[in-house]
Amino acid sequence: MRFGIFIPQGWRLDLVGIDPASQWTVMRDLAQRADASDIWESLWVYDHFHTVPVPTEEATHEAWTLMSAFAATTSRIRLGQMCTAMSYRNPAYLAKVAATVDLISGGRVEMGIGGGWYEHEWRAYGYGFPSAGDRLRRLDEGVQIFQQAWTKGEATLDGKHYQVDGAIVRPLPLQEGGIPLWIAGGGEKVTLKIAAKYAQYTNFSGIPEEFTHKSELLRAHCADVGTDFDAIVRSSNFNAAIGATEAEVEERLRTLQDRLAPFVGAEAAAAQIDNVYRTSAAVGTPEQVIEKLTAVKALGLEYAILNFPETAYDTSGVELFEREVAPALA
């Protein structure tokens, strides 16, 4: 199993209490820490503008600005977003941005891309909120533009949603064949079909029953469009709370709940713990996490991307994962 790690950027209220003037230093240091470890193949940020589970006035740093900054301050680790919302930026422009970051990084960029879902930030930023069908059609057209831009250095498309006419994207990305595409989301009729057509990686639920179901649908879509299911790496994201004992795990969860409650309310904070963390395969003692992740690995999971919500304040959970969990799964 391969591993990626999320760097806190504020979206999940994971930089609260840190002076904004110091937040980049925290993010950079955590990125460099991951870069120096042979456990982590990649680092990730989210492409969002407003915090969750509710919008607040706390900082949320912009994903592609961070990509460029991490490209310049790390040397080995690969750089991804989970996931870029296609409609937040013109796709020809985004292809140019990503190609530039790929050069800065020496060829280490991954393109995590999806249709987008967070209605509040869509409307607040003036993007409207198109139907799910239109958002996914934009995703399909945008990926076509990416592929042309990164292989030919130029893109032309007369689509329903995007029209580009000889958009020049040079220099090309350093990576041969262009930047790897992660089509993120588990939409059964459209998203997984787009993944079957274009993706080198997918990203959907790591809950065993859901992972199996989505995998079977992806296999069927690959058969329909004539692509190789086995060539697509399946990944999942996992929220992590790892402790040497069950009591330590509970203390981590209580600390997180206490940090969230002043910003989202006690009820919403408790719901985050119950619905987002306790259901995750990466919550538990090392032995419990190994057992749960091994079960998903047996179903075909090849790549796990972990979010440790406390890393801006405390890296002991990451250290425990690196020391006891990762070696058992790698």
C-alpha positions in Angstrom: 0.0 0.0 0.0 1.2 3.5 -0.8 0.6 6.5 1.4 -0.2 10.2 1.1 -0.7 12.7 3.9 -2.9 15.9 4.1 -1.2 19.0 5.1 -3.4 21.2 7.3 -4.5 24.4 5.4 -7.4 25.6 7.6 -10.3 24.1 5.7 -11.1 21.6 8.4 -10.4 24.1 11.1 -7.0 22.5 11.6 -5.0 25.8 12.0 -7.2 27.5 14.5 -5.3 29.3 17.3 -2.2 29.8 15.1 -1.5 33.4 14.1 -2.2 33.7 10.3 1.3 35.2 9.9 2.7 31.9 11.2 0.5 29.5 9.4 2.6 29.2 6.2 5.6 28.3 8.4 3.6 25.5 10.0 2.4 24.1 6.7 5.9 24.3 5.1 7.5 22.6 8.1 5.0 19.7 8.0 5.5 19.4 4.2 9.2 19.2 4.6 8.8 16.7 7.4 6.8 14.5 5.1 9.3 15.1 2.3 12.1 13.8 4.5 10.2 10.6 5.3 10.2 7.5 3.1 6.7 6.6 4.3 4.9 9.3 2.4 4.8 9.2 -1.4 2.6 12.3 -1.6 1.2 15.3 0.2 -2.2 16.7 -0.3 -4.4 19.8 0.3 -8.1 20.4 -0.3 -9.5 22.8 -3.0 -11.9 24.8 -0.9 -12.5 28.4 0.1 -14.8 28.1 3.1 -14.3 26.0 6.2 -16.3 22.8 7.0 -18.6 21.6 8.5 -19.9 25.2 8.4 -18.4 28.3 6.9 -16.5 30.4 9.4 -14.1 33.4 9.3 -11.1 31.1 10.0 -8.4 30.8 7.4 -8.7 28.4 4.4 -5.5 28.7 2.3 -5.9 28.3 -1.5 -4.8 25.0 -3.0 -2.8 25.9 -6.1 -1.0 28.7 -4.4 0.1 26.1 -1.9 1.0 23.7 -4.6 3.5 26.2 -6.0 4.9 27.0 -2.6 5.4 23.3 -1.7 6.9 22.7 -5.1 9.6 25.2 -4.3 10.2 24.1 -0.7 10.3 20.3 -1.1 12.4 18.0 -3.2 11.0 14.5 -3.4 7.4 14.2 -2.3 4.6 14.3 -4.9 2.1 17.1 -4.7 -1.7 16.7 -5.0 -5.1 18.2 -4.4 -8.1 16.2 -3.2 -9.7 17.5 -5.2 -9.6 20.5 -7.5 -13.0 21.6 -8.5 -13.1 22.0 -12.3 -15.5 24.9 -12.4 -13.5 27.1 -10.0 -11.0 27.9 -12.7 -11.1 27.9 -16.5 -9.6 24.5 -17.5 -7.1 25.9 -20.0 -5.8 28.3 -17.4 -5.7 25.5 -14.8 -3.8 23.3 -17.2 -1.2 26.2 -17.6 -1.0 26.6 -13.8 -0.5 22.9 -13.2 2.2 22.7 -16.0 4.1 25.6 -14.4 3.9 24.0 -10.9 5.1 20.7 -12.5 8.2 22.5 -13.8 8.9 24.2 -10.4 8.6 20.9 -8.7 10.8 18.9 -11.1 7.8 16.8 -12.3 6.0 15.9 -9.1 2.5 17.2 -9.5 -0.7 15.0 -9.4 -4.0 16.5 -10.7 -6.8 15.5 -8.4 -10.0 16.7 -10.2 -13.7 16.5 -9.6 -17.0 18.2 -10.2 -17.2 20.2 -6.9 -20.0 20.0 -4.3 -19.7 22.7 -1.6 -22.7 24.9 -2.6 -22.1 27.6 0.0 -18.7 28.5 -1.4 -19.9 28.2 -5.1 -22.6 30.8 -4.5 -20.5 33.0 -2.3 -17.8 33.2 -5.0 -20.3 34.0 -7.7 -20.1 30.7 -9.6 -23.8 29.9 -9.2 -24.4 26.3 -8.5 -25.1 24.3 -11.7 -26.8 21.0 -11.6 -24.8 17.9 -10.8 -25.1 16.9 -14.5 -23.7 20.2 -15.7 -20.9 20.1 -13.1 -19.9 16.6 -14.3 -20.1 17.6 -18.0 -17.8 20.4 -17.2 -15.4 17.9 -15.6 -15.4 15.7 -18.7 -14.8 18.7 -21.1 -12.1 20.1 -18.8 -10.2 16.8 -18.6 -10.2 16.7 -22.4 -8.6 20.1 -22.5 -6.0 19.0 -19.9 -5.0 16.0 -22.0 -4.5 18.1 -25.2 -2.7 20.8 -23.3 -0.3 18.5 -21.6 0.6 16.3 -24.6 0.3 18.7 -27.5 1.0 22.0 -25.9 -2.2 23.4 -27.3 -5.9 22.8 -26.8 -9.0 23.3 -28.9 -12.5 22.3 -27.8 -15.9 23.6 -28.8 -17.8 22.1 -25.9 -21.2 22.9 -24.4 -19.5 24.5 -21.3 -15.9 25.3 -22.4 -14.7 26.7 -25.7 -10.9 27.1 -26.3 -9.3 27.8 -29.6 -5.6 27.1 -29.9 -4.9 27.7 -26.2 -1.1 27.4 -26.0 0.2 25.6 -22.9 4.0 25.7 -23.0 6.3 24.6 -21.8 4.8 21.2 -21.4 4.8 19.5 -18.0 8.0 17.6 -17.3 6.2 14.3 -16.8 6.0 12.3 -19.9 2.4 12.0 -21.1 1.3 14.8 -18.9 0.3 15.2 -15.3 -1.4 12.1 -13.7 -5.1 12.4 -13.4 -7.0 11.4 -10.2 -10.7 11.5 -11.0 -12.2 11.9 -7.5 -15.7 11.0 -6.5 -18.0 7.9 -6.4 -20.9 9.1 -8.6 -22.0 5.8 -10.1 -23.3 6.8 -13.5 -21.1 9.7 -14.6 -18.1 10.3 -12.3 -16.9 6.7 -12.4 -17.4 6.6 -16.2 -15.3 9.7 -16.6 -12.7 8.0 -14.4 -12.9 4.9 -16.6 -12.2 7.0 -19.7 -9.4 9.2 -18.4 -8.0 8.4 -15.0 -4.8 6.9 -13.8 -6.1 7.0 -10.3 -9.6 7.1 -8.7 -10.5 8.2 -5.2 -13.7 7.1 -3.5 -15.0 5.7 -0.2 -12.8 3.5 1.9 -15.7 1.8 3.7 -15.4 -1.8 2.6 -18.9 -2.3 1.3 -18.9 1.0 -0.5 -15.4 0.4 -1.8 -16.4 -3.0 -3.3 -19.5 -1.6 -4.9 -17.7 1.4 -6.5 -14.9 -0.9 -7.7 -17.4 -3.2 -9.4 -19.1 -0.2 -11.1 -15.7 1.1 -12.2 -14.8 -2.2 -13.7 -18.1 -2.3 -15.6 -17.5 1.3 -17.0 -14.0 0.3 -18.0 -15.4 -2.6 -20.0 -18.0 -0.3 -21.6 -15.4 2.3 -22.7 -12.6 -0.2 -23.5 -10.0 0.7 -20.9 -8.0 -1.5 -18.5 -9.6 -1.6 -15.1 -6.4 -3.1 -13.6 -4.3 -0.1 -14.8 -6.3 2.3 -12.6 -5.0 2.7 -9.1 -7.8 2.9 -6.5 -7.3 5.2 -3.6 -9.3 6.3 -0.6 -9.0 9.1 2.0 -9.0 8.3 5.7 -9.4 10.6 8.7 -6.9 9.4 11.3 -6.9 9.3 15.1 -4.2 6.8 16.2 -3.2 6.2 19.8 -1.1 3.6 21.6 -4.1 2.6 23.6 -7.9 3.0 23.2 -7.9 5.6 25.9 -5.3 7.6 23.9 -7.5 7.4 20.8 -10.5 8.7 22.8 -8.4 11.6 24.1 -7.4 12.6 20.6 -11.0 12.6 19.6 -12.1 14.6 22.6 -9.3 17.2 21.9 -10.5 17.5 18.3 -14.2 17.9 19.4 -13.2 20.5 21.9 -11.3 22.4 19.2 -14.2 22.4 16.7 -17.1 23.2 19.2 -16.4 26.9 19.6 -16.6 27.4 15.8 -19.4 25.0 14.7 -21.3 24.3 17.9 -21.3 21.4 20.3 -23.8 19.3 18.3 -22.0 19.7 14.9 -18.7 19.0 16.6 -20.0 15.8 18.1 -21.5 14.7 14.8 -18.1 15.2 13.1 -16.5 12.9 15.6 -19.2 10.2 15.3 -19.8 10.4 11.5 -16.5 11.3 10.1 -13.9 9.9 12.5 -15.4 6.9 14.3 -16.4 5.3 10.9 -12.8 5.6 9.6 -10.5 2.7 9.2 -7.6 4.9 10.4 -9.1 5.5 13.9 -7.9 3.1 16.6 -4.7 1.6 18.1 -2.0 0.6 15.6 -3.2 -3.0 15.7 -6.8 -2.0 15.0 -5.9 0.3 12.2 -3.6 -2.3 10.6 -6.5 -4.8 10.7 -9.0 -2.4 9.2 -6.8 -1.1 6.5 -5.6 -4.6 5.6 -9.2 -5.6 5.0 -9.7 -2.7 2.5 -6.3 -3.5 0.9 -7.6 -7.0 0.3 -10.5 -5.5 -1.7 -8.1 -3.7 -4.1 -7.2 -0.5 -2.2 -3.7 0.4 -3.3 -3.3 4.0 -2.0 -4.4 5.5 1.3 -4.3 9.3 1.9 -4.5 10.1 5.6 -5.7 13.3 7.3 -4.4 13.7 10.9 -6.4 16.6 12.2 -4.0 17.5 15.0 -0.7 17.8 13.0 -0.4 21.5 13.2 -0.2 21.1 17.0 1.1 17.6 17.6 2.8 15.1 15.3 2.8 12.1 17.7 -0.1 10.4 15.9 1.8 10.7 12.6 4.9 9.3 14.2 3.0 6.4 15.6 1.6 5.6 12.2 5.0 5.8 10.6 6.6 3.6 13.2 4.0 0.9 13.7 1.3 1.0 11.0 2.9 1.8 7.7 5.6 -0.9 7.8 2.9 -3.5 8.3 1.0 -2.4 5.2 3.6 -1.2 2.8 
